[in-house]
Amino acid sequence: MCGIAAVAGPTATAEAPAVRSMREALVAAINRRGPDHCASVRPSCGDTFVELSAAVLHLRGGTMAQQPAMDASGNVLLWNGEVFGGATPPIPLTSSDTSYVANLLYEATLDDTTGLAVVEHAMAALAALQGPFAICWLHAATNTLVFGRDHLGRRSLLLHAPESPDDVLVVASVSHAARAFIELPCTGLFYTSLHALSPQMVPWNLLPVAPKWSPLPLSLEALAFDEDPMVESSSMLSVAKNILRALANAVRVRVESIPIVTTGAPRVAVLFSGGLDSVVLAALAHHYLPPDEPIELFNICFDAHHASPDRKAARASWQELTTLFPTRPYRFVEMNVPYSAVTQAQGNIMALLQPRTTHMDFNIGAAFWFLSRGIGAVASNDVLDSTTSDATSDAVATAVFGAKTSRSQCFAAKCTRQPLRTCPLGTCRTCCSRLHKYCRKIGLNVHPQEAASARAALTAMGVCDVEAALAAATCTGHTLSPAPPTTTADSRPQYHSKVKVLLVGIGADEQLAGYGRHKKAFETGGIDALRAELSMDMARIWERNLGRDDRILSDHGREARFPYLDERVVAYLQAVSLSDVVDFRHPRGVGDKMVLRVVARQLGLRHCTGLPKQAIQFGTRIAKQSDAAVGRRVGGATAFETNE
């Protein structure tokens, strides 16, 4: 991964103190993204000043390819990307994709004499490549600057177009307050003459992506996908097996090329909420990394009591992973961040977010920024031992509800929600509250008719032994009062992760209907309305999410990789029927993203398969802390109010 920046314009303007200061600040910002090497070149372009800068995070090949990269014709490449497929012949894992792309563009444009020919031939060369990228490339013979992002927009690239003849053109991974920037659209490849500085765009002409995957490891290929407790459709089961193939391949290509610097040292971390998307990635990564290599699970919490929903879910899912894959060292890194630390970092986070400026952008950005920082405390197995054991819970729940075949659903009759792990009755939040209410009525010596009504209600919930329910109704797992403060994280040594690659679950909800509005669209307009909603999400993800998230996550010299946005995963999901993806007859946490829940259950996972979508700003409790800082509840779309 790299940070890139290009500045071009009249020499007098570019050398003015304010613009010189901006150029220096841009180089400092991209250097944080690529701390292994940073350099700038100033090619001769007549009366136009041009400075091309790149900073490199070495993630491929035995030897780092330095940038800017110059070829035999004097062309200069700034490449912030990864080639995960589409190269002919395939790039060896030990070779640099930067060198490959530089040579690819050199050969494609060797005889070109016009800017339009250059951009068309560059596009034809790049169109077959699979993987995220942002590129800025100077074609020396025609003084043409070509720049753009992959068609999904998985890497940040911002543009400031000149507003007057005396202004400069800026194309960079990050922004600067001295100029107004826009997210560069990912709908095509841009080019401009360095003498006119008037960017134009040529739309992408992409090659179709075939649903072709490498063979699965035997441990995954052996999964039958012939039945699932929540699915009757054989078609959905078949689609689920293919999604496993596509997603496993996406994880494989994103981890196999990372250089091994120290044998046994972790190279990969998963941004780990404990929810469906991240747990599946953590499970699949196990099958493609050396057996003794730790996989780090980054989990963040802004709750003062270290008891946010994401923390609780993550601990339970971590326990499940360690049980399923006992030989794999899953390193659970707990990051407990006081809001005072968020306030101190506010200025830097807001600068990285630009041009995104809302409260939601800030809350998500702050959570990602502190996550990717990789500083926390490594949880020990004592945390696992202190959680409620399944055996004890099963015994209590069986006494109350009778024998059950699975703990993947609430034990109450006709309820398909996910039980909270800390509830000894095996019930979800709603059913536990109802059960407590009826038990309290019976215990308060109310009118006999009212007590009989409460007993009947318990029986209707599936309680087969009311006396056992009365004795066991002491569950504190669903109480709304805050947990007592803990100082566990404060007493543990501070851990600084050294991994360079982060696996992130972005893109799952937008393709698999994980948001509440997806179900609403289906209920309002059926499959066609749902398809339109999902298409809209994917069409705007580059502008709403990906550029922002790349700028934030890369600021600590780590690269975020998005397996759910792999070209073959996206192409396959766009081709299948949505009736094989969701089943909205079921409640949230069951029918949404149902096909991925099938994949998770086939992998042996249970806890995450019943969890509904929990946005990071709410699951980590940063939105609550952010609202408290300004003294009121603030809408996510509202412009962020500083509280420094």
C-alpha positions, -999 to +999 in steps of 0.1 A: +000+000+000+010+036-006+001+071-001+003+092-033+001+129-041+005+149-073+006+187-075+008+206-108+004+242-118+021+275-125+056+275-110+050+308-092+018+295-075+033+261-067+064+277-050+044+302-031+047+297+007+011+286+012+012+260-015+047+248-005+034+243+030+004+223+016+028+201-005+049+194+026+018+186+047+005+162+020+039+144+019+039+141+057+003+127+057+010+101+030+042+091+048+021+080+077+003+057+053+036+043+039+063+045+065+087+021+048+098+046+020+089+081+009+102+101-020+092+129-045+102+137-080+098+168-101+099+159-138+105+186-163+072+197-180+080+231-195+064+260-177+043+237-155+055+228-120+049+191-113+057+173-081+049+136-078+052+120-043+047+085-030+051+067+003+053+029+005+041+003+029+060-029+019+035-057+016+046-078-014+077-093-027+111-101-012+124-066-021+104-034-016+097-016-049+104+021-043+082+048-056+078+070-076+086+044-102+101+056-134+104+035-166+128+037-197+106+064-213+106+087-183+070+078-174+064+081-136+040+058-117+024+064-083+006+032-074-015+026-043-029-008-050-028-046-049-031-069-079-050-099-066-059-114-100-063-107-137-026-104-145-014-124-175+008-143-166+000-142-129+024-122-108+045-145-085+039-139-048+075-129-044+074-102-071+062-066-070+029-057-085+042-020-087+069-031-112+043-052-131+019-022-135+046+002-145+058-022-172+021-029-183+015+008-188+048+014-205+041-013-231+005-003-236+013+034-245+048+031-260+037+046-294+010+070-282+012+106-292-020+121-278-035+122-243-067+105-254-048+076-268-027+073-236-058+071-214-076+047-236-047+023-238-039+027-201-076+019-193-074-012-215-043-024-197-058-018-162-093-031-169-084-068-166-067-063-132-085-074-100-078-057-068-081-023-051-061+006-065-057+043-068-032+054-095-015+086-107+007+082-138+026+107-159+031+099-195+062+118-203+061+120-241+027+137-242+028+154-207-004+137-198-013+130-162-036+099-159-053+092-125-082+072-111-095+045-088-107+010-093-143+007-104-155+000-068-134+029-053-117+008-026-087+032-023-090+069-015-082+094-042-092+131-038-091+158-064-088+196-063-093+209-098-079+244-105-104+272-099-085+298-118-055+299-142-032+307-112-044+277-092-029+242-089-042+208-096-039+184-067-046+146-068-038+128-035-048+101-011-056+127+015-068+163+016-055+196+029-074+225+044-058+250+019-079+236-009-114+222-014-114+185-024-139+161-038-139+123-037-127+114-072-155+094-088-146+058-096-167+056-128-137+060-151-101+070-156-092+107-157-066+125-177-053+160-183-027+178-202-002+193-178-003+225-199-041+229-197-049+212-163-085+205-172-093+169-161-116+148-183-129+113-177-132+082-199-157+057-185-145+023-175-149-005-200-146-034-177-141-071-187-166-096-172-154-115-142-159-152-144-171-171-113-139-192-112-121-200-079-091-220-067-099-253-050-108-250-014-087-266+014-099-301+021-113-289+055-136-265+037-144-286+006-156-313+029-184-291+042-216-307+028-241-278+027-269-304+024-290-291+052-294-261+075-319-257+105-333-224+091-333-231+053-355-254+033-343-242-001-317-265-018-310-236-041-299-213-012-277-241+002-260-244-032-255-206-034-241-207+001-214-232-009-204-210-039-203-179-016-179-199+006-157-206-024-157-170-036-152-156-001-125-181+009-106-173-023-109-136-015-094-141+019-067-164+005-054-139-021-054-111+006-032-130+030-009-153+010+013-126-005+022-108+028+059-113+034+069-133+064+095-112+082+096-132+115+084-168+115+054-172+139+048-134+141+012-122+133+008-106+099-030-102+098-056-087+121-094-087+117-115-057+128-136-078+151-170-067+163-180-103+171-208-100+144-214-122+115-192-105+089-160-103+109-163-137+125-166-154+092-134-136+080-116-147+111-127-183+106-117-183+069-083-167+076-075-197+098-075-220+068-049-199+049-023-190+074+005-211+089-010-231+119+012-215+145+008-179+133-015-158+156-045-140+141-052-108+159-087-097+166-090-059+172-120-049+192-128-014+205-150-001+232-158+035+242-181+026+270-169+037+304-176+003+319-160-016+290-193-034+283-205-022+249-226-046+227-196-052+204-173-061+233-198-086+246-204-101+212-167-102+204-158-120+236-184-147+229-173-151+193-137-152+203-145-180+227-163-199+199-133-195+175-109-208+201-131-238+206-136-245+169-099-241+161-080-249+193-046-250+176-049-214+162-037-186+185-064-160+182-050-130+199-079-109+212-068-072+215-092-052+236-090-014+230-107+006+257-107+043+247-119+071+269-137+099+250-110+123+262-086+105+239-111+109+210-113+147+217-075+149+216-074+132+182-104+151+169-085+175+147-064+148+130-095+126+124-115+154+110-087+163+086-086+127+074-123+125+069-125+155+046-146+160+025-169+139+047-181+161+076-211+146+094-214+133+130-218+098+116-186+102+096-168+113+127-181+085+149-173+058+124-140+075+115-129+077+152-138+041+158-118+030+128-089+053+136-084+039+171-090+004+159-063+006+132-039+022+157-036-013+171-029-003+207-047-022+235-044-050+259-043-087+250-070-106+267-060-138+285-078-171+287-090-161+321-116-139+303-129-170+286-130-190+318-150-163+335-179-164+311-210-185+317-203-220+307-226-237+281-230-268+303-243-248+333-266-227+311-279-258+293-288-274+326-307-244+338-325-238+305-334-275+302-349-275+336-371-245+327-379-252+290-372-289+286-346-305+263-336-284+233-314-294+203-296-262+198-286-230+217-284-210+184-319-197+191-338-184+221-353-212+241-387-196+244-414-211+222-417-197+186-388-173+191-360-174+166-338-146+180-302-151+192-299-158+230-276-136+249-246-157+260-247-145+296-284-155+301-286-189+320-321-193+307-310-194+271-334-166+261-331-134+241-335-099+256-372-096+248-382-131+261-361-127+292-378-094+301-412-110+296-402-141+317-390-118+345-422-098+344-444-129+348-422-144+375-422-112+395-460-111+394-462-146+408-437-138+435-455-107+447-486-125+460-509-108+435-545-117+431-548-154+423-564-147+389-535-125+380-510-151+391-528-178+371-526-155+341-489-150+346-484-188+349-504-193+317-482-168+299-451-186+310-466-219+297-473-202+264-437-191+262-427-228+264-419-230+302-425-266+312-416-261+349-428-228+363-412-235+397-378-240+380-384-207+362-391-189+395-360-203+410-338-195+380-352-160+372-322-142+386-305-136+352-286-103+351-276-107+315-303-085+302-304-057+328-301-022+315-282-008+345-245-003+338-220-030+348-196-021+375-165-003+363-136-025+355-099-017+356-088-049+339-075-032+308-057-006+329-037-032+349-025-051+318+006-042+298-001-020+268+002-040+235+013-024+202+004-046+173+029-049+144+005-064+118+003-045+085-029-060+070-064-056+084-093-077+071-125-056+072-161-067+066-171-037+046-194-045+017-213-074+033-243-055+044-246-036+011-247-068-009-264-092+014-292-069+027-279-064+062-296-030+069-331-025+083-341-004+053-334-034+031-362-053+047-385-022+045-378-019+008-387-056+003-419-053+023-428-022+004-419-032-032-408-068-032-377-083-047-374-055-074-374-028-047-348-047-027-326-051-057-328-014-065-319-006-029-288-029-030-278-015-064-280+020-050-258+010-020-231-004-042-233+025-066-225+050-038-203+030-015-172+047-030-184+081-020-201+074+013-178+048+028-147+035+010-126+067+005-133+078+040-125+045+056-093+040+035-080+074+047-088+066+083-076+030+085-043+037+066-032+066+088-012+042+111+007+025+084-017-005+079-036-016+049-073-024+050-084-053+028-121-060+020-128-096+010-165-090+006-156-065-021-135-089-041-145-087-078-155-124-079-176-121-048-193-090-061-199-105-095-213-137-081-237-119-057-250-097-085-258-128-106-277-149-080-314-145-071-321-125-040-345-152-029-313-173-023-297-145-003-324-134+022-356-147+037-375-118+052-402-140+066-378-144+095-369-116+120-338-095+120-307-115+128-322-145+110-336-136+076-313-108+067-279-120+052-294-155+056-271-171+030-240-158+049-255-172+082-257-206+064-220-203+055-212-194+091-232-224+105-214-247+081-181-234+094-192-245+129-201-210+141-232-204+162-231-173+183-227-148+154-254-164+132-282-150+152-269-114+156-286-086+137-267-057+121-252-034+147-236-003+132-201+003+146-210+037+160-237+021+182-220-012+189-189+005+203-209+031+221-190+060+205-222+076+193-235+077+228-203+093+241-202+118+211-238+129+219-229+133+256-200+156+246-223+181+229-251+177+254-278+163+232-286+135+208-274+145+173-286+130+140-260+112+120-264+134+090-258+166+110-225+184+104-201+175+131-198+200+159-163+203+174-160+198+212-123+205+215 
